[in-house]
């Protein structure tokens, strides 16, 4: 079983279209993490996305990276907005991961206008990123975001700096918001034209928890039935040129990878239409309004 690959932007790496979202390792044991690695290897997943703020996730990845050097494209993130703090957090991530560099370093959830100006202005995290690239500590720099403003802010970001990747939500309910959808499509066009890797998250977002007992480790209530997961994953993968980051729950990961493995790329337009009709019958509620 091998999930198809796609060139990750302009970086010269063929990443599986389904990337492993290592937020799922935030609060698991090393033995559970290692079983997850076995699953990733089974499906040929070769790209890991983690962050400094994901609990123990970076620590859980370290044994994998030592055992399989150069096997995974490795991305992490910083939530710091000023250069000194970002630099310190990068070195902490490298130490926790047990590596001397990462392939991609991303500014985590950079959507607040004031934080945006700080991070991309004089003395901001962007200066730490440029220095890290010169030192060989990072190969590329990206930006991530959540919420309705994400695609619009990302459009500004890629005009301000030559980011190598963006990351943002993409699912049927979020795309019902006209403002979000218009900016997402414009950003998608720009990314395709400039060979910027476009990563998507929240593929299985079903509803906010709203006081319901939590049955998964995701901050939102996800789709859990295989038929629903299939349609949600296929709906995302039908979009040309985008990557899908898996959700933050290792117990649902097998169903996600199974769905991705069965995606029919030759009939992607039909898959998205079918998936859209199926998902529209489910009581899905947008996470962002």
PLY file of the C-alpha trace (Angstrom):
ply
format ascii 1.0
element vertex 289
property float x
property float y
property float z
element edge 288
property int vertex1
property int vertex2
end_header
0.00 0.00 0.00
1.49 3.31 -1.08
-0.19 6.69 -1.06
0.62 8.68 -4.23
3.27 11.40 -4.08
3.42 14.95 -5.34
6.25 17.47 -5.64
6.19 19.55 -2.47
6.23 22.99 -4.04
9.63 24.01 -5.39
11.68 22.11 -2.82
12.53 19.10 -4.96
10.90 16.56 -2.65
8.11 14.17 -3.61
5.89 14.01 -0.53
2.97 11.68 -0.07
-0.18 13.71 -0.63
-1.30 12.65 2.83
1.16 14.10 5.36
1.38 12.90 8.94
0.09 15.54 11.35
2.20 14.81 14.42
-0.10 16.75 16.74
-1.53 13.25 17.21
1.60 12.41 19.24
1.19 15.25 21.72
0.06 13.09 24.62
0.83 9.46 23.76
3.39 6.97 25.05
6.47 6.12 23.04
5.14 2.61 22.42
1.90 4.02 20.97
3.93 6.45 18.89
6.08 3.60 17.57
3.00 1.67 16.49
1.94 4.75 14.59
5.31 4.79 12.82
4.73 1.22 11.69
1.44 2.32 10.14
3.06 5.25 8.34
5.74 2.97 6.91
3.05 0.52 5.79
1.40 3.24 3.69
4.66 4.84 2.55
4.01 8.19 4.26
7.27 10.14 4.02
6.44 13.62 5.37
5.93 14.62 9.02
4.46 17.91 10.23
5.00 18.78 13.89
5.28 21.93 16.02
7.12 23.16 19.11
3.77 23.55 20.86
2.56 19.98 20.24
3.24 18.65 23.72
5.74 15.76 23.61
5.35 15.17 19.87
8.86 16.30 18.93
10.30 14.01 21.61
8.22 11.08 20.34
9.55 11.62 16.81
13.22 11.61 17.80
13.63 7.80 17.92
11.95 7.47 14.51
14.27 10.02 12.94
17.31 8.30 14.41
16.10 4.89 13.23
15.21 6.11 9.72
17.63 8.95 8.88
16.71 10.94 5.77
13.52 8.91 5.31
11.07 11.65 6.24
10.66 15.21 5.07
10.53 16.94 8.45
8.61 20.12 9.20
8.12 21.90 12.51
6.72 25.25 13.61
7.36 28.17 15.92
4.75 30.30 17.62
7.25 33.02 18.48
6.90 36.32 16.61
10.21 38.05 17.40
13.61 36.90 16.21
15.23 36.04 19.57
12.31 33.93 20.77
11.93 32.21 17.40
15.64 31.42 17.25
15.55 29.96 20.75
12.50 27.86 19.93
14.08 26.52 16.74
17.17 25.33 18.61
14.93 23.74 21.24
13.01 21.90 18.50
16.21 20.66 16.87
17.40 19.33 20.22
14.10 17.63 21.01
13.94 16.08 17.53
17.58 15.00 17.71
18.43 16.48 14.29
20.80 19.16 13.01
18.25 20.71 10.62
14.63 20.57 9.50
13.35 20.65 5.95
10.63 23.19 6.67
10.19 25.68 9.50
6.79 27.32 9.70
5.33 30.35 11.46
2.49 28.79 13.46
-1.00 30.27 13.01
0.14 33.66 11.76
-3.25 35.30 11.17
-3.52 38.09 13.76
-2.70 41.40 11.98
-0.55 42.75 14.82
1.38 39.48 15.18
1.74 39.38 11.39
3.41 42.79 11.33
5.67 41.81 14.21
6.77 38.48 12.70
7.41 39.84 9.22
8.81 43.21 10.27
12.22 44.39 11.56
13.40 42.21 14.41
10.67 39.69 13.68
10.74 35.91 13.35
11.42 36.28 9.63
14.94 37.49 10.47
15.54 34.34 12.53
14.28 32.26 9.60
16.64 33.92 7.11
19.57 33.46 9.48
18.63 29.81 10.04
18.53 29.20 6.29
21.99 30.69 5.88
23.26 28.44 8.68
21.69 25.35 7.14
19.37 24.80 10.10
16.25 25.00 7.90
15.85 24.37 4.19
12.61 26.24 3.67
10.17 28.56 5.43
6.38 28.34 5.53
3.36 29.92 7.19
0.26 28.33 8.71
-3.13 29.62 9.78
-6.55 28.73 11.18
-9.87 30.51 10.97
-11.81 32.44 8.35
-9.00 34.96 7.82
-6.34 32.34 7.00
-6.41 32.38 3.18
-6.65 36.18 2.99
-3.73 36.63 5.39
-1.71 33.96 3.56
-2.23 35.89 0.32
-0.65 38.90 1.99
2.12 36.75 3.43
3.25 35.29 0.11
3.36 38.80 -1.35
5.47 40.05 1.56
7.93 37.14 1.58
8.72 34.21 -0.72
7.30 31.54 1.56
7.80 27.97 0.37
4.55 26.62 1.79
1.21 27.57 3.31
-1.13 25.55 5.53
-4.81 26.21 6.21
-8.22 24.53 6.67
-9.98 22.94 3.69
-13.25 21.06 4.01
-16.75 21.24 2.62
-18.32 23.28 5.42
-15.54 25.88 5.59
-15.74 26.36 1.84
-19.43 27.28 2.15
-18.25 30.64 3.49
-18.05 32.83 0.40
-15.29 35.08 1.78
-13.17 32.09 2.74
-13.79 30.24 -0.51
-12.91 33.23 -2.71
-9.63 33.83 -0.90
-8.82 30.11 -0.80
-9.27 29.76 -4.55
-7.17 32.88 -5.21
-4.46 31.55 -2.91
-4.63 28.15 -4.60
-4.05 29.80 -7.98
-1.07 31.77 -6.66
0.44 28.67 -5.09
0.12 26.74 -8.33
1.68 29.57 -10.33
4.58 30.10 -7.93
5.11 26.46 -6.94
4.27 27.09 -3.29
3.27 23.92 -1.46
-0.32 24.09 -0.20
-1.12 21.99 2.86
-4.64 21.55 4.19
-5.99 20.68 7.63
-9.37 20.00 9.31
-10.45 17.55 6.59
-12.55 15.57 9.08
-14.02 18.51 11.00
-17.62 17.61 11.86
-18.77 19.94 14.65
-17.49 21.88 17.65
-17.64 19.72 20.79
-19.97 22.20 22.51
-19.91 20.38 25.85
-20.22 16.87 24.43
-18.01 14.16 26.00
-14.75 14.07 24.06
-14.08 10.74 22.39
-10.96 11.75 20.44
-7.87 13.90 21.04
-8.86 16.44 18.37
-10.01 19.89 19.53
-13.08 19.56 17.29
-15.51 16.65 16.91
-14.35 14.70 13.85
-16.13 12.41 11.43
-15.51 8.87 12.67
-17.39 6.43 10.43
-15.32 4.99 7.58
-17.85 5.97 4.89
-17.85 9.57 6.12
-14.06 9.65 6.42
-13.74 8.27 2.90
-15.86 11.05 1.42
-14.15 13.80 3.41
-10.65 12.62 2.46
-11.59 12.11 -1.19
-13.20 15.56 -1.31
-9.88 17.14 -0.27
-7.63 14.98 -2.45
-9.78 15.77 -5.48
-8.41 19.32 -5.34
-5.37 19.41 -7.64
-2.03 20.18 -6.04
-3.02 20.19 -2.36
-1.69 18.05 0.47
-3.81 16.69 3.30
-2.41 16.75 6.84
-3.85 13.98 8.97
-5.80 14.78 12.12
-4.55 14.83 15.71
-5.74 11.39 16.80
-3.72 8.21 16.30
-6.78 5.97 16.69
-8.51 7.47 13.65
-5.31 7.55 11.61
-5.73 4.01 10.17
-9.13 4.97 8.71
-7.70 8.16 7.22
-4.76 6.40 5.56
-7.04 3.64 4.31
-9.29 6.25 2.69
-6.33 8.07 1.14
-4.96 4.80 -0.19
-8.27 4.07 -1.94
-8.65 7.52 -3.52
-9.24 7.25 -7.28
-7.18 10.05 -8.80
-8.39 9.21 -12.30
-11.94 10.14 -11.32
-11.20 12.97 -8.91
-13.85 15.36 -10.22
-16.52 12.71 -9.84
-15.14 11.84 -6.41
-15.48 15.41 -5.19
-19.00 15.75 -6.55
-20.08 12.46 -4.98
-18.37 13.29 -1.71
-19.96 16.74 -1.60
-23.46 15.29 -2.05
-22.82 12.67 0.63
-21.35 15.08 3.18
-24.06 17.70 2.61
-26.55 15.22 4.10
-24.64 15.05 7.37
-25.32 17.61 10.11
-21.89 19.26 9.81
-21.33 22.59 11.56
-18.53 25.02 10.60
-15.78 25.46 13.17
-15.13 29.04 12.09
-17.73 31.76 11.54
0 1
1 2
2 3
3 4
4 5
5 6
6 7
7 8
8 9
9 10
10 11
11 12
12 13
13 14
14 15
15 16
16 17
17 18
18 19
19 20
20 21
21 22
22 23
23 24
24 25
25 26
26 27
27 28
28 29
29 30
30 31
31 32
32 33
33 34
34 35
35 36
36 37
37 38
38 39
39 40
40 41
41 42
42 43
43 44
44 45
45 46
46 47
47 48
48 49
49 50
50 51
51 52
52 53
53 54
54 55
55 56
56 57
57 58
58 59
59 60
60 61
61 62
62 63
63 64
64 65
65 66
66 67
67 68
68 69
69 70
70 71
71 72
72 73
73 74
74 75
75 76
76 77
77 78
78 79
79 80
80 81
81 82
82 83
83 84
84 85
85 86
86 87
87 88
88 89
89 90
90 91
91 92
92 93
93 94
94 95
95 96
96 97
97 98
98 99
99 100
100 101
101 102
102 103
103 104
104 105
105 106
106 107
107 108
108 109
109 110
110 111
111 112
112 113
113 114
114 115
115 116
116 117
117 118
118 119
119 120
120 121
121 122
122 123
123 124
124 125
125 126
126 127
127 128
128 129
129 130
130 131
131 132
132 133
133 134
134 135
135 136
136 137
137 138
138 139
139 140
140 141
141 142
142 143
143 144
144 145
145 146
146 147
147 148
148 149
149 150
150 151
151 152
152 153
153 154
154 155
155 156
156 157
157 158
158 159
159 160
160 161
161 162
162 163
163 164
164 165
165 166
166 167
167 168
168 169
169 170
170 171
171 172
172 173
173 174
174 175
175 176
176 177
177 178
178 179
179 180
180 181
181 182
182 183
183 184
184 185
185 186
186 187
187 188
188 189
189 190
190 191
191 192
192 193
193 194
194 195
195 196
196 197
197 198
198 199
199 200
200 201
201 202
202 203
203 204
204 205
205 206
206 207
207 208
208 209
209 210
210 211
211 212
212 213
213 214
214 215
215 216
216 217
217 218
218 219
219 220
220 221
221 222
222 223
223 224
224 225
225 226
226 227
227 228
228 229
229 230
230 231
231 232
232 233
233 234
234 235
235 236
236 237
237 238
238 239
239 240
240 241
241 242
242 243
243 244
244 245
245 246
246 247
247 248
248 249
249 250
250 251
251 252
252 253
253 254
254 255
255 256
256 257
257 258
258 259
259 260
260 261
261 262
262 263
263 264
264 265
265 266
266 267
267 268
268 269
269 270
270 271
271 272
272 273
273 274
274 275
275 276
276 277
277 278
278 279
279 280
280 281
281 282
282 283
283 284
284 285
285 286
286 287
287 288
